[in-house]
């Protein structure tokens, strides 16, 4: 089925001028960018977005990284978009990511792993709503 998923190009990647290179990998996989904007997250926005991780030992570092520069937030649409985007991102830790994936190609470490993508339909819907209004999404 045609699905929508939420994707972010994180500050470690935007700082290295990789917005286009990563978006091309997404498009080459057959996904369409139907919403996109560049944001500099506030502490509050980053904490709210990643609230599910608030008790994890890496939470403070995660929020610090996400507020350290611009992020490109996107909505992707396509056949099986949620799973497809996770496949092209590769494993969370770039050391474990498959050849040819975004994280294998571009990520620096588990904390600076260049991209985020929703892991399930429920989180995709929540994450899209967190960043976008309906009028910003043009399918
Ligand atoms: P992301 O998919 O954005 O979701 C949570 C993020 O926390 C994850 O990618 C990583 O960038 C970051 N993170 C940092 N350290 C860890 C860790 N030890 N385990 C999992 N995620 C981590």
Boltz pocket constraint, residues with backbone or C-beta under 6 A from the ligand:
constraints:
  - pocket:
      binder: B
      contacts: [[A, 53], [A, 58], [A, 62], [A, 92], [A, 109], [A, 110], [A, 111], [A, 112], [A, 113], [A, 115], [A, 116], [A, 117]]
      max_distance: 6.0
